[in-house]
């Protein structure tokens, strides 16, 4: 499998709805709401789109809209705490939309049944919150169905039901999800949607407060992020009995990092080496080629985790065996369902001798929904030309998955990573593995202390260490990177490495007519 030609299972895009999306919207609404009227008519759909196009949000997968959220802006005093769904949609004409209103009113949100379990609803809620912040509205208001209430209506009233859902003694497919997304129940609405028999006509009046509300102009959602949250996994090497067990351990950490809303999760180099104990090969070179057979299904599994937990995963590195050549590849699995790879360029003498690994010949820059990032696998970070080449193409975060067995080997990686952060005015995150694998030749012991490094200037930690783990202990780090500080440093720093380069004397370039690094 090539790192440049991985076939994507999903390609998710968050965007505004368009008139031509109606067939997909109708199919999804008919599938979601068969008992309460199904889809809006085309005329009703177009009325919503034309009145407030920015508030109608879609998630598209390979050209098909599979989830959507609809909203209007209203002056809440016009409605108060007692109103019905019909009051808000005005006969599906949506004449209630008021660009000068103070709250974003959630009209509807749904996910096609084929895409449930991928947490697309959470993405739509997050997009609504971002829209509310950027439009400087004070809150999001919505009337929420409680479809589980019908099973309890003969035993308790709606208030008691809501309270038990709040205490997690009862699960409601809608209210439980809304509470998990930081919405608060203001009151119970009677007769909100009379035809909703599952909810017995009741609904919750929900509110999410925008604590960043202030009267200034902001761009709409999708703008440049100023903060990136990175989760580093200091991985414990342990015996594994199957590929499924390894994937289960991966999901444990991705789930944990996803709960912290991490934009990136990074695993160490060759984190899948425990699977080498499952192959039957007399020599290390044969064993690692057998291990490469697990790479394709493992990358596919990690792509699914990236989508499900809404995070970008730097999947450490894995061996790739193609056309008789063995490479060490780090995969970037994005949360939109796509994947790319960076081959390790420099091979250590031991890797060449014992495994017959070969170095790649292309250095790549990766565009993500957070910004431009680069990946240097372990030994590669010890070559400053690579960091400089990436930095010249706008990389703000450099990820270094590594695997070292001794402290002196680790310190080579660490000190070089710190140098790359200073000389290139960027963040560098390194993640390694700990523990031992006594039954795997050449992988007996590990030494690691994962960390995030910064430039050394007044806006950053004095020692250039933003965070670091305890040595040789399985653990995670969750770190916020303030990207705007890099821009300030490059223009106003005590020293300005980028601006002060003597390009009249020297420069870094690729030789022998090789193509320039590309995104």
N, C-alpha and C positions, 0 to 999 in steps of 0.2 A: 504494500500500500504506500503510495507516495504522499509526502506531507503536503504536496501542492494540489492533489487531485482527489482528496477524500470526498466520497459521495455523501451529501448531507441528507439526513432523514427529515429534518425540519429546517426551515429558514424563516424565522419569526421577525416581523416588522411591526412596530408600533407607529400608527399614523392616524390622520383624520379620515373619517368616512367620506366617500364620494357618491354622487348619484348612481353611478354604474355598479355600486356594490349591492344594490337592492336584492338581486336574486340570492346572493349568499346570506343576506340578513333575513330574508323570508324563510329560507330553508332552516336556518338556525332557530328562529323564533317559533316556527311551526313544530320543531322538534322539542323545544324547551317548554312551550306553553300550549300543549294540545288541549288541556282542560279549561283554559280561560281565554279562548279566542284566537290563539295562535298569533300570526304575524300582523303587523300594521299593513295597511294598503300602501301601494306605491305613493299615492298622493300624500298620505300622512307622513310617510318616511321623508319625502322630499320637503315637506313643510318644516320638519325638524332640521334637516340639513341646511336649508336656505336661511333660516332665522338665526342660527348660531352655529356656523360650521366648525369653529374652533373647539366647541364643547362635545362634539360627537367623535368618539375615539374607537379605533378598530385595532385588532391584532390580526395580521395577515400571515398566512403560512403558505409559501410558494404560490402566491397569487390569489389565494382563497381566504376570505374573511371568516374567521372561526370564533371570534369573540368580539363583543362590542359593549360600549357604555354610552348612554345618552344623558344629556343634562341641559338645563336652561339656567340663566341667571334671573333671579327674582328679587324684588323688594319684599323681605319677609314680613314686614308689617301689613302688607296687603293680604296675607294669608293667616298669620297667627298660628297658634298651636293646635287648632281644630280645623282641619280641612280634609278633603278627599283627593284621590288621585285624579278624578275628573276636574276638580278645581284647578289643578296644576297644568294638565295637558290641554284644557279648554277644547274638548271635543277633538283632540288630536290635531288642532290647528296651531297650538303652541304660541298663541298670541300673548301669553303671560310673560314671555321672555322680555326682560328689561336690561339692556346693556349697562344701565346706571344702578342696577340693584346691588345688594350687599351680600347675597349668599349664592352659592352654586347649588342648585336643586338637582339631585340625582333622579332622573326619570326612569331609567332602566339600565340593567347590566346583566349580561348573560354570556355563557360559554357553550358552544356546540357540544352535545353529549359525547361526540367522538374525541373531544379534547379535554375531558374532565380528568383530574388527577395531575395535570401539568401546571397547576397554580397560575393559570392565566387570569383568573379573577383577581388575584392579588396584584398582578401587574396593572390591571385596569384601575383598581382602587388607588394604587400608587400614582398612576398617571393623572387621575382626578385630583389627588392631593397636590401634585406638582402644578397642575393648571390653576387650582384655587390659590396657591401661593403666588404664582406669577401674575395672576390677574388681581392680586391684592384683595380678595374677597375674605370676609371675616370667618366664614364657616362653609361646610358642606352639610346640607340637610337632605334627608331622604325618608320616604315611607317604606318600611321593610316588611315584606310578607313573613309570616310565621307558619309555614306549611306543615310543620310537625304538630301544631296545636290541635288539629282535628282528632288526633289519637288520644288526647288527654282532656278534651273539652267536657266530657261527662264527669270528670273527677276534679277539675280545678278551673278557676277563672284565668283569663289571659294574663293578669298581673302576676299570679303565682307561677304560671308557666314561664313567663319571662325571667322571673327571679331564679327559678331552678335552672334555666339555661345559663343564666349569668354565673351561677355557682358550679356549672359543668356537671350537674346531676342529670340533666337531660340534654340531648344533642338535637339541635334544629339545623337543618342544612343551610339555611340562610342567616338566621340570627347569630348562630355560633361563629360563622365566618365574619360577619360584620363586627361583632365584639372583638374578635381577634385582630381586626384592622383598625382598632382604636376608636371606633364609634361608640357613643354613649346613648342609651335610651332616655329620651326626654319624657315621653308619656305614651300611652296606648291610644291609638286612633280606632274608633268604632265606625264600621261602614266605610272604611277607606277604599276598599275594592270589593264591593258586595258579591261579585261573581266568584270570588276566590273562596271556594268551599273548603279547601284544605285548611285555610287560616280562619274559617268561620267569619270572614269579612273583616277581621281585626288586622291591624298592622302596628308596627312600632314606629314612632317618630324618632329618628336617629340624627345625631349631630356629631360632626368632627370639627373641632376648633382649629383655625389657622393661627398659631401662636406667632407667626412671622408677619402678621397683617400690619401693613403700614402704607400710607398714601404716596406711593411712588411707582413710576412705570417700570415694568419688568417684561422680559421676553416670555413668550409662551413656552410650554414644556418642550423638552428636547434640546434645550440650549446647552452650552458648554458647562460641564461640571467643574466646580471649584474644589471639591474634596473627593478623594477616592479612599474607600475603606478596603484594606487588604488583610486577608486571613492567611497566616502561615502555619503549616502543619509540620511539626517536628515528629516525624513518623518512626514508630517502633518497628524494627524488623522482627518478625516472629514467624514461626512455622505456620504454613497455610495448607489446608487439605484440598482446596479447589479454587478455581477462578471465582466462583460465586462467593466464597468466603472473603476473598480479597476485595471484591466489589462491595460487599456488605460493610467492610471496614472503611472503604473509601466513602460510602454514603453516610456513615456515621459522622465523619468529619465535615463533609459538604453540608449535611443537614445542620450541624452545629454552627458552621460559619454562615449559612444562609439565614439562620435565626438572628444573627447579628447584622443582617443586611449587607454582607460583604460584597463589594464589587468584584473582587478577585480572590481566589483561593489558590495557593501554590503548594504543590507537593514536591518531595525531593527527587533527585536524579535516581533512576533505576529502582524506584520504590517497589516494583513488582518482582524483584529478585527472589523473594520467598517461593515463587512458583517454580523456580529452577529445581527445587527438590522433587518436583513431580515428574520431571522428565528423566528418561533413561538414556544417559550418554556417558561414555567412559572419560571423555576429556572436556575441559572447560569450553573450548572453542565450539565443540559440537553441542554442548548443553545450552549455550546462550543462543545458538541458532534455533534450537528447539523452543526456547523461551520466546523467540520472536513470533512463533505461531499464535501466541496469546494476544499479541498487540492489537490486531484489528478488532476483535470483539471487545477488548478492554477500552479502546478509544470510543467505540460506539456506545458502550455503557456510560462512559464519562460524559459524552455529549448529552445523553438523556438526563444525567444528573445536573448538568449545567442549565438545561432548560427547566427541569422540574423545580430546582431550588433557586433559579433566577440569579445566577452568578457566573462569572467567567473563571474557568479553571485552567491553570497552568499545570498540566498533568505530568509534572516531574520530567521524566524521560523514560523511553522504552526502546529496546532493540528492534530494528526494522531490517528484515532480510529480503532483498529483492535483486533478481538477476545476478545471483552469486556474490552480492556485496552486502556487508553488514554495516549498518549505521546506528548511531545512538540519537534518537529523535525526541525532542520535547514538543508536545502538542498543546496548542491553545484551543480549548473548547469554549466557544462563546455562548452566552445565554440566549442568543437568537437562533441557536441550532447549528451554526457553522463551525468548522474546525480548520486550523492551519498548523503547520509544523516548522520547527527550526532544527536542522541537523547540527550536532556537535561538530565543530570545525577542527579543533585540535585534539588529538588523541594522545594520551599519556603513554610512555614506554611500556608500562605493564599492560594496559588495555590492548596495545598493539601486539605484544608478545603472547599473552595468554588467550585473548579472544579474537585476534586478527580484525579488530575494528578498523574502519576507514573513516576519515574525516569528510564532511560535506564541503561544498564549494559555493554556498550562497548564504548571505547574511540578510535577514528579512526584518522589516518593520511591520508591526501589526496595528491596524486601526481597530479600536473598540468603542463601545458606547461611552466610555469614560475619557479616552484620549489615546495617544500613540504610545505603544509599549514595545520593548525589545526583550529577547530571551538569549542569555548566554549560559550554556550548560557547563557548570563546574570549571574545568581547566581553561575554558575560553575566556573567563573573566580575567585571567592572568595576562592577557594580551591587550594592551591599552588601545591599539588601533581599532579594535572592534567596537569598544565603547564610544570612541570618538566618531566613528562612522555612523553609529546609530543616533548619537546626539545631534549630529549635523542634519539629520532628517526629522528632528522634532520629538524624539523620544523623551518622555518625562519620567517614566518608571522603567527600571531595568530589573528583570526577574532572573535570579540565578539559582536554579535547582542544582544541588551538589550532593556528592557522596564521597566522604573521606573516612579513612580508617584510623588515622592517628592525629594527635593534636597539631603537630607541625604541618601536616598536610592541610588540616582545617585552617590554620592561621595563614597559609598562603592564599587560600580563597578569601578569607575574611579581609586581610589587609588590602588585597587587590580590589575587592568590592568597595571598600571605603575610599580607595584612591579614585575609582571610577566615579563615585558620587561627588567627590570634591572637584575633580578636573572637568567633569561634564555637567556640573550644576544640575543634578537630577537625584531622584530617590533610587536606591538599590535595595531590593529585598532578597535575602538568601534563605533557603530552607534545605535542611539536611536530615539524615536518618540516624537513629541511635539503636543500641541493642546489639544482638548477635544472631548469626545463623550458623550454628555449628555443623550442620549437615550439608552446607553448600560451599564447595571449594572456591577460594578466592574472595569469599564474602563473610569471613569469620567475624569481624568486629567492625563497629562504626563509632565515629566521634563527630558530634555536631553541637553547635550552639547557633540556632537560627536568629536572624536579626534584620532590622531595617536601618539603613544608613542614609545620612543626609549630607548636604554641603556643610561646611563649618563657617557660619557667619552669625550675626546677631539674631536673625529671625529663626535660627535653628538651634538644636542642642549644642552646647559648647564643644562636646567631644564628638559630634557628628553621629551619635547613636540615638536614634529615635526610640527604639525598643529592642530588647533581646531576651531570648529564652534562658531558662536554666540549662546548663550543659548536660547532655546525655540523659535527658528525661523526656518521655513522650508528653507533648503538650502542644498548645496552640498559642499564637499571638494574634490579636486583632488590633490593627493600627490604622489611624486616620492620617492620610497624606494631604496636606494643604497645597494644592497645585498652584494657586496664585502666588504663593511665596517664591516659587521658582522664577516666575516672571519678574517679580520685584527684585530678586537677587541678580538676575542677568542684566538689569538696567540700573540698579542702585546699590549693588553689593560693594563691600569693602574692596574686594578684588573681583574682576570680571573676566573669568577665564575665556569665555566664548568671544567676547568683544576684543580681547587683547591678544588673540592669536596672531602670529606673524606670518600671514599667508603669503607675504612677499618672499619668505625664506623657506617655508615648508608647508606640506599638506599631506593628507592621507588619501590614497586613491587605489582603486583596484587595478591589477596588472593584467597583461595578456588579453586585452579586449574583452574581459569578462563583463557581463552586464552590471550596471549599478544596482545596489540593493533596492528593493522595491517593496511597496506595501501590498 
